[in-house]
Structures are given as C-alpha cells and as structure tokens.
Amino acid sequence: MTGPLDGRRVVITGSNTGVGRATAEALAAMGARVVLACRSAERAADVMRVIGPERAELVELDLGSLASVRAAAAQIASEPGDELINNAAVAGARGQTEDGFELAFGVNHLGHFALTRLLLDALSEDGRVVHLGSGSHEGVRSLELDAVHGLTRSRLAIAEYATSKLCQMLFHAELSARFEGTARRSVAADPGDVASDAYRNMPCVLRQLWTWRMKPPTEGARPSLFCVTSPDAENGGLYDADGPREPSALARDAELAAELWRCSDAWSGLASPSSRAHAEERSAGRV
C-alpha cells in the first residue's frame, strides 16, 4: 500500500514522545520513512515498535551536545532527506549544555541550528525544514545574545524557554530568506499549548497545574503535519491550528536574525575564523 508521502524521508527530532511521536506516526501512516532522532534507543523503542522497521529508523541525538549533533548529522546525511522537523524541546529545566550554553537556548535553538546546517547539503531540492514555534516568543521584548552562555538564570526557566523559541523563529526567518528563489521551504508550526514531555523537568505538582488544560499531542501535531504536507504551507510562513499568523515584530527583525545566524554559526563551530572572532567579541561584550 502506498500513501501521499511514499518515498519521502523525514527526520524528526524528539520523536519518541508527545507532538514528535504523534507527527512521526501520522507521517509513517502516509507512507513516509521517518528518522526518529532521539536521545536514546531505549526511549524510542516503543515508537519504533509501533511504526515498524520498514517505515522507521533510529538515530541517537542529544541536542545538548554539539558533538552528538555532528555525529547524528553525519549518520543521517548518508542518505538524502526530504523534510527535517525541528520538534524537540526542553521547558522548565535549569542548567547548561555540555558546551556551556544556557540549557533551553542550547537545546531548542543551537542544537537544531547546527543539525539543520549540517543537513542542508543532503536536503532534497524541494525539501522543507519545519520549526516548532511557540506563542511564548511573543512575550520577549529584547534578545541579549551576550546572555546565552552559562546557567539558567530564572527560577522556573520560563523566560529562557520563550527566548529560545524567539531564536528558533529568527532562525526560521533567516533560513527562509536564504531559500528564496529555490523550491525549498522553511516553515514554522505553532502546536499551541500541548501537554507534552517537554515539561518533564518541572516539579510534579507544578507540571500538573501547568499542563492539565492543555491539548493532547495528536491535536498539537496538526500544524506540523500541515507544514510538512500542504502545498499551501509557504516558505517563511507560521501556522497554528487556525491557519497562518504573524510572528512577533522582534521575530521579523531581519538584522537580528542575520546576527543570530552569524553567532550561532560560530558557536556551533561551523563558521569561518572571522565569524568566530566576531562571536567571541560579542560574548565578551566588545561589540
């Protein structure tokens, strides 16, 4: 039996649970071959069993480790890919990545930035990159690129989560600009408030209070599925359950998006020496 996505290869980060799993199962049912990019084989065992080896493959990926991102990207890029869904996220967790970045920024933005950059050469000519956004980005009034290193500062890490989602939207804006004139698309999906495993690091009682009225992952996956499959999902667009909408004004700041790209390129080790020097000067507060 074939489906509308038969022959398409789709990489989905954080696809062992929540919206990512719901998206992976739906895409596999449409005929896609899904690459489950997850932190461990153990965590992904159940979704692998449900989808089956004929439609799913596993790549271990820890977005909090740039070394893991590079290794996973090399494995994934051994075959061409058609879609990349940057789905995984941490929320309500404090700490820093193994490379010294604030945890939400390092996982939600920088890890996905590096993965995407490393996979672009293997992306098909009509491929799509889908970024999981969040309405929380709209509450961020400024982006301090000097403050993304080190430990999480706020007690509940909600502010850092919102900042990381703003960074994802800025990355989406710059990537879509670079895709102009090609058949490739960068598309953003806002799943809305979903009771997902992203909040697993919150204290149990707080997590229950925070998520009890949120929608289930199957509903949260609908914008992602639209962004992957619909011919109406436009390059540069942001879509939620009600259709297209505008991101915040800050998320549409082209100069800030370009600056974030330059710094992220350097911080992830993908940039030229001059770009790395620029990022180091910015981190030191000299620019």
C-alpha positions, 0 to 999 in steps of 0.5 A: 500500500502506498500513501501521499508521502511514499518515498519521502524521508523525514527526520524528526527530532524528539520523536519518541514522545508527545507532538514528535511521536504523534507527527512521526506516526501520522507521517509513517501512516502516509507512507513516509520513512521517518528518522526518529532522532532521539536521545536514546534507543531505549526511549524510542523503542516503543515508537519504533515498535509501533511504526515498524522497521520498514517505515522507521529508523533510529538515530541517537541525538542529544541536542545538548551536545554539539558533538552528538549533533555532528555525529547524528548529522553525519549518520543521517546525511548518508542518505538524502532527506526530504523534510527535517522537523525541528520538534524537540524541546526542553521547558522548565529545566535549569542548567547548561549544555555540555558546551556551556550554553544556557540549557533551553537556548542550547537545546531548542535553538543551537542544537537544531541550528547546527543539525539543520546546517549540517543537513542542508547539503543532503536536503532534497531540492524541494525539501522543507525544514519545519520549526516548532514555534511557540506563542511564548516568543511573543512575550520577549521584548529584547534578545541579549545574545551576550546572555546565552552562555552559562546557567539558567538564570530564572527560577522556573526557566520560563523566560529562557524557554520563550527566548529560545523559541524567539531564536528558533523563529529568527532562525526560521526567518533567516533560513527562509530568506536564504531559500528564496528563489529555490523550491525549498521551504522553511516553515514554522508550526505553532502546536499551541499549548500541548501537554507534552514531555517537554515539561518533564523537568518541572516539579510534579505538582507544578507540571500538573497545574501547568499542563492539565488544560492543555491539548493532547499531542495528536491535536498539537501535531496538526500544524506540523503535519500541515507544514510538512504536507500542504502545498499551501504551507509557504516558505517563511510562513507560521501556522497554528491550528487556525491557519497562518499568523504573524510572528512577533515584530522582534521575530521579523527583525531581519538584522537580528536574525542575520546576527543570530545566524552569524553567532550561532554559526560560530558557536556551533563551530561551523563558521569561518575564523572571522565569524568566530572572532566576531562571536567571541567579541560579542560574548565578551561584550566588545561589540 
